[in-house]
Amino acid sequence: MSIDNDFNLLNKKVVYDLTAFSHLDYPDHLSCIIWIAGCPLRCQYCYNKDIVFAKNGKYSFNDILDFLDTRINLLDGVVLSGGEATSVDLVPFCKKVKQKGFKIKLDTSGVNFKQIKQLVELDLVDYIALDYKAPKYKFQTITNSTISKFEIFEDTLKYLIKTNFNFEVRTTIHTDLLDEDDINCIIDDLVNKNYTGTFYLQNYLDTPTTIGNIVKQNRLLTLDKLNKKNGKIRLKYRNF
């Protein structure tokens, strides 16, 4: 990519917002969170509605780089989230971030396999949280997207497993949308693909506005009905 293109990308206002400090979003690291505007999915339970539909952001990547200069030796890492962080070309920004000595975590739905592969191969990302939105048979309903997006997600999942990259898989649970059978289907798929990391189940937190205007779930997931004896992956729970 040319210097001019890099300059234009770094100056474009694609960052919806900045969370200056977090000790929760990047395991074992103090970090900031960069919220990238836009997303190709329309997940029913998504509470980042404003970010998903945003056409522009408040900040450019250069604005964020200026902020990071004030956080050297204070923060360990940068979390790229959204929306969908890979909705924009992250490579020029990540190169600058790494030059400043920060680690990078990427939160992603995995639907931009080419860019994720590029980031991994260039050693521009250190950790990935990969959203497994739903089993294939419910993916279109949950995400208001196409089945081709699920197939791209699968390519990302298989690639990260094959390369032994440091990543986690996570699924957001709203029991009106995903039940125990659906989660067991995801577990079986992860086992069959030889995933041996942690699978986080994130309980849906009731919020006033979501993309699908969904209401509070009627019940919590029954954890005892999940396949915990898979022998390969670790189940962990958030907000249960």
LODRENZA-931229 format. One record per residue (C-alpha): residue number from 1; residue in one letter; x, y, z. Coordinates in steps of 0.1 Angstrom, whole numbers, plus 5000, padded with zeros to 4 digits. Example, Ala and Ser with C-alpha at 12.3 -4.5 7.8 and 13.67 -1.06 7.14 Angstrom:
// LODRENZA-931229
   num   residuo      x      y      z
     1         A   5123   4955   5078
     2         S   5137   4989   5071
//
This chain:
// LODRENZA-931229
   num   residuo      x      y      z
     1         M   5000   5000   5000
     2         S   5013   5035   4992
     3         I   5023   5061   5017
     4         D   4995   5083   5004
     5         N   4969   5056   5010
     6         D   4983   5050   5045
     7         F   4980   5087   5052
     8         N   4944   5088   5040
     9         L   4935   5058   5061
    10         L   4951   5071   5092
    11         N   4933   5105   5089
    12         K   4898   5092   5081
    13         K   4874   5094   5110
    14         V   4866   5057   5114
    15         V   4868   5055   5152
    16         Y   4833   5059   5167
    17         D   4846   5063   5203
    18         L   4875   5056   5227
    19         T   4874   5039   5261
    20         A   4906   5052   5277
    21         F   4911   5025   5303
    22         S   4899   4989   5308
    23         H   4912   4961   5330
    24         L   4885   4936   5318
    25         D   4886   4935   5280
    26         Y   4921   4922   5274
    27         P   4930   4892   5297
    28         D   4958   4901   5321
    29         H   4964   4935   5304
    30         L   4956   4971   5310
    31         S   4942   4984   5278
    32         C   4921   5010   5260
    33         I   4893   5001   5236
    34         I   4890   5015   5201
    35         W   4854   5013   5188
    36         I   4854   5011   5150
    37         A   4822   5025   5133
    38         G   4802   5001   5111
    39         C   4795   4964   5109
    40         P   4783   4940   5081
    41         L   4761   4921   5105
    42         R   4728   4931   5123
    43         C   4727   4908   5153
    44         Q   4694   4909   5170
    45         Y   4708   4912   5205
    46         C   4735   4938   5196
    47         Y   4734   4968   5220
    48         N   4760   4988   5201
    49         K   4733   5000   5177
    50         D   4747   5035   5172
    51         I   4782   5021   5164
    52         V   4769   4995   5140
    53         F   4749   5020   5119
    54         A   4774   5049   5122
    55         K   4789   5060   5088
    56         N   4817   5080   5105
    57         G   4834   5083   5138
    58         K   4846   5110   5162
    59         Y   4883   5102   5158
    60         S   4908   5093   5132
    61         F   4935   5066   5138
    62         N   4960   5095   5140
    63         D   4940   5110   5169
    64         I   4942   5076   5186
    65         L   4980   5074   5180
    66         D   4984   5108   5196
    67         F   4964   5095   5226
    68         L   4986   5064   5228
    69         D   5017   5085   5230
    70         T   5004   5097   5264
    71         R   4998   5061   5276
    72         I   5032   5046   5268
    73         N   5043   5026   5300
    74         L   5008   5031   5314
    75         L   4988   5007   5292
    76         D   4998   4973   5280
    77         G   4975   4969   5250
    78         V   4949   4982   5226
    79         V   4916   4964   5220
    80         L   4901   4968   5185
    81         S   4863   4964   5187
    82         G   4831   4977   5172
    83         G   4808   4974   5154
    84         E   4832   4952   5134
    85         A   4868   4963   5137
    86         T   4878   4947   5104
    87         S   4852   4968   5085
    88         V   4882   4991   5078
    89         D   4918   4984   5068
    90         L   4936   4980   5102
    91         V   4971   4972   5089
    92         P   4986   5008   5088
    93         F   4972   5016   5122
    94         C   4983   4983   5138
    95         K   5018   4988   5124
    96         K   5020   5022   5142
    97         V   5006   5008   5174
    98         K   5031   4979   5175
    99         Q   5059   5004   5169
   100         K   5049   5021   5201
   101         G   5052   4989   5220
   102         F   5016   4980   5226
   103         K   5000   4946   5223
   104         I   4968   4943   5202
   105         K   4937   4924   5209
   106         L   4911   4921   5181
   107         D   4873   4915   5188
   108         T   4858   4902   5157
   109         S   4829   4882   5141
   110         G   4855   4866   5118
   111         V   4837   4877   5086
   112         N   4867   4894   5071
   113         F   4890   4863   5068
   114         K   4915   4880   5044
   115         Q   4923   4908   5067
   116         I   4925   4887   5098
   117         K   4949   4863   5080
   118         Q   4970   4894   5069
   119         L   4971   4907   5105
   120         V   4982   4874   5118
   121         E   5008   4868   5091
   122         L   5023   4903   5097
   123         D   5024   4897   5134
   124         L   5002   4928   5140
   125         V   4977   4912   5164
   126         D   4985   4893   5196
   127         Y   4951   4879   5207
   128         I   4917   4875   5191
   129         A   4882   4871   5206
   130         L   4862   4854   5179
   131         D   4824   4856   5181
   132         Y   4806   4824   5172
   133         K   4773   4840   5166
   134         A   4751   4809   5161
   135         P   4751   4774   5146
   136         K   4749   4775   5108
   137         Y   4712   4768   5108
   138         K   4704   4799   5129
   139         F   4732   4822   5117
   140         Q   4710   4841   5092
   141         T   4682   4846   5117
   142         I   4705   4858   5145
   143         T   4727   4881   5124
   144         N   4703   4892   5097
   145         S   4731   4883   5073
   146         T   4738   4857   5046
   147         I   4750   4821   5050
   148         S   4781   4831   5030
   149         K   4792   4852   5060
   150         F   4790   4821   5082
   151         E   4812   4802   5058
   152         I   4838   4831   5059
   153         F   4836   4829   5097
   154         E   4843   4792   5095
   155         D   4874   4799   5073
   156         T   4886   4822   5101
   157         L   4880   4797   5128
   158         K   4897   4769   5110
   159         Y   4927   4791   5101
   160         L   4932   4803   5137
   161         I   4930   4767   5149
   162         K   4955   4755   5122
   163         T   4980   4782   5130
   164         N   4977   4776   5167
   165         F   4970   4813   5172
   166         N   4962   4827   5207
   167         F   4925   4832   5206
   168         E   4892   4825   5224
   169         V   4857   4817   5211
   170         R   4827   4834   5226
   171         T   4789   4833   5221
   172         T   4763   4857   5235
   173         I   4733   4838   5250
   174         H   4697   4850   5248
   175         T   4677   4819   5254
   176         D   4648   4831   5232
   177         L   4673   4830   5204
   178         L   4698   4802   5214
   179         D   4690   4773   5236
   180         E   4710   4744   5251
   181         D   4708   4723   5220
   182         D   4722   4752   5199
   183         I   4751   4757   5223
   184         N   4758   4719   5223
   185         C   4758   4721   5185
   186         I   4785   4748   5187
   187         I   4805   4728   5212
   188         D   4804   4697   5190
   189         D   4815   4718   5160
   190         L   4844   4733   5179
   191         V   4855   4698   5191
   192         N   4852   4684   5156
   193         K   4874   4713   5143
   194         N   4900   4704   5170
   195         Y   4896   4737   5190
   196         T   4912   4732   5224
   197         G   4909   4767   5239
   198         T   4883   4784   5260
   199         F   4847   4788   5250
   200         Y   4831   4817   5268
   201         L   4793   4818   5271
   202         Q   4783   4855   5276
   203         N   4748   4860   5292
   204         Y   4728   4886   5274
   205         L   4725   4918   5295
   206         D   4691   4934   5292
   207         T   4695   4968   5274
   208         P   4668   4994   5264
   209         T   4676   4993   5227
   210         T   4690   4965   5205
   211         I   4690   4961   5168
   212         G   4663   4934   5169
   213         N   4643   4952   5196
   214         I   4644   4920   5217
   215         V   4630   4919   5252
   216         K   4645   4904   5283
   217         Q   4650   4867   5280
   218         N   4625   4845   5298
   219         R   4650   4822   5314
   220         L   4687   4816   5319
   221         L   4706   4789   5301
   222         T   4705   4756   5320
   223         L   4742   4750   5323
   224         D   4738   4714   5335
   225         K   4724   4705   5301
   226         L   4756   4715   5283
   227         N   4782   4691   5270
   228         K   4809   4696   5295
   229         K   4826   4663   5290
   230         N   4840   4671   5256
   231         G   4876   4666   5269
   232         K   4890   4693   5247
   233         I   4876   4727   5253
   234         R   4871   4747   5285
   235         L   4837   4762   5291
   236         K   4836   4795   5310
   237         Y   4808   4818   5318
   238         R   4804   4856   5319
   239         N   4775   4875   5335
   240         F   4757   4844   5347
//
